[in-house]
Amino acid sequence: MKITVVNGTEKHGVTYRLKEIFLDGLRDQADITEFYLPKDCPNFCTGCITCFHGDENKCKDAEYIQKIERALLEADLLIFTSPAYVFHATGAMKAMLDHFGYRWMPHRPAKEMFGKRAVIITQCLGAGGKSAAKDIKDSLSWWGISDIRVLSFKLMSEIHWDKISEKKKNQMTLKLVNAAGKIKRIDFTKPARTGFITKCKFYAVRMLQSGLGKDNPEYTDYKYWKNNGWIDKIRPWK
Ligand SMILES: Cc1cc2nc3c(=O)[nH]c(=O)nc-3n(C[C@H](O)[C@H](O)[C@H](O)COP(=O)(O)O)c2cc1C
């Protein structure tokens, strides 16, 4: 199984430890590629919209984005991690996700995404872990992924791994080991099932693209949908 991990922080803190515990449950059968933000995607999207116009290769950050995208498309399981920063995912994670705006379903989603599985790991001191996970989930679901599992933790006391109580560490470890065990039982030779909500989004966008294509058959996103056969009978899921 191929796993690609995108870490929303470079710090080897609590998020890192939780991710390591989760991966430990999968290492024996996984080929793992990891990215650390902001190091592996250091720049903000400047809104030039070159990617939306179909020229993602000309993005000033293409060298970073394409490397991450290749690893995401090749992986069977995607893992995204982030601590909560002011109730949200880290700015570095958001900056990376912005670069993939053109991959949202109303634009040019990658067909591979419809069969992927993903896990989001977030943690916080008191509150914000769930909304941090939602920041990431919003992008993944609009990329076309249906099978998204969220593992969100509240530390409630200490934020330094070495000072967290053994009881709390054991609770978190149990949850992570159980989740990794469930992932291990998945048959990764088969793509994930595309869910009802993803299909609803797909058909709504298909209607939108059909309309846009009638007005302008040269419209970038319409041409992409048409060339994939999605305006006709082909679907990005099996
Ligand atoms: C800039 C910043 C903002 C934070 N915002 C929140 C927050 O909104 N809610 C919360 O519970 N903890 C918040 N925290 C605490 C972190 O989520 C907590 O320290 C976390 O364990 C850090 O993870 P790490 O060790 O992986 O860096 C914040 C920390 C930082 C540095």
The ligand as an SDF file (V2000), in Angstrom:
LIG
                    3D

 31 33  0  0  0  0  0  0  0  0999 V2000
   -0.6700   29.8670   16.8640 C   0  0  0  0  0  0  0  0  0  0  0  0
   -1.3220   28.8610   17.7390 C   0  0  0  0  0  0  0  0  0  0  0  0
   -2.7000   28.8410   17.8390 C   0  0  0  0  0  0  0  0  0  0  0  0
   -3.3460   27.9030   18.6380 C   0  0  0  0  0  0  0  0  0  0  0  0
   -4.6980   27.8700   18.6720 N   0  0  0  0  0  0  0  0  0  0  0  0
   -5.3360   26.9380   19.4080 C   0  0  0  0  0  0  0  0  0  0  0  0
   -6.7580   26.8580   19.4290 C   0  0  0  0  0  0  0  0  0  0  0  0
   -7.4680   27.5860   18.7540 O   0  0  0  0  0  0  0  0  0  0  0  0
   -7.3380   25.9130   20.2070 N   0  0  0  0  0  0  0  0  0  0  0  0
   -6.5970   25.0710   20.9820 C   0  0  0  0  0  0  0  0  0  0  0  0
   -7.1840   24.2580   21.6880 O   0  0  0  0  0  0  0  0  0  0  0  0
   -5.2500   25.1000   20.9670 N   0  0  0  0  0  0  0  0  0  0  0  0
   -4.5990   26.0090   20.1980 C   0  0  0  0  0  0  0  0  0  0  0  0
   -3.2480   26.0500   20.1660 N   0  0  0  0  0  0  0  0  0  0  0  0
   -2.5150   25.0360   20.8880 C   0  0  0  0  0  0  0  0  0  0  0  0
   -2.0960   23.9000   19.9520 C   0  0  0  0  0  0  0  0  0  0  0  0
   -3.1640   23.3240   19.2350 O   0  0  0  0  0  0  0  0  0  0  0  0
   -1.4410   22.8420   20.8030 C   0  0  0  0  0  0  0  0  0  0  0  0
   -0.3450   23.4210   21.4060 O   0  0  0  0  0  0  0  0  0  0  0  0
   -0.9760   21.6980   20.0010 C   0  0  0  0  0  0  0  0  0  0  0  0
   -0.7380   20.6330   20.9040 O   0  0  0  0  0  0  0  0  0  0  0  0
    0.3170   21.9750   19.2310 C   0  0  0  0  0  0  0  0  0  0  0  0
    0.6240   20.8640   18.4720 O   0  0  0  0  0  0  0  0  0  0  0  0
    2.0950   20.5300   18.0520 P   0  0  0  0  0  0  0  0  0  0  0  0
    2.8310   20.0710   19.2790 O   0  0  0  0  0  0  0  0  0  0  0  0
    1.9580   19.4450   17.0570 O   0  0  0  0  0  0  0  0  0  0  0  0
    2.6830   21.7820   17.4720 O   0  0  0  0  0  0  0  0  0  0  0  0
   -2.5760   26.9750   19.3750 C   0  0  0  0  0  0  0  0  0  0  0  0
   -1.1810   27.0070   19.2700 C   0  0  0  0  0  0  0  0  0  0  0  0
   -0.5640   27.9210   18.4660 C   0  0  0  0  0  0  0  0  0  0  0  0
    0.9390   27.9040   18.3390 C   0  0  0  0  0  0  0  0  0  0  0  0
  1  2  1  0
  2  3  1  0
  2 30  2  0
  3  4  2  0
  4  5  1  0
  4 28  1  0
  5  6  2  0
  6  7  1  0
  6 13  1  0
  7  8  2  0
  7  9  1  0
  9 10  1  0
 10 11  2  0
 10 12  1  0
 12 13  2  0
 13 14  1  0
 14 15  1  0
 14 28  1  0
 15 16  1  0
 16 17  1  0
 16 18  1  0
 18 19  1  0
 18 20  1  0
 20 21  1  0
 20 22  1  0
 22 23  1  0
 23 24  1  0
 24 25  2  0
 24 26  1  0
 24 27  1  0
 28 29  2  0
 29 30  1  0
 30 31  1  0
M  END
$$$$
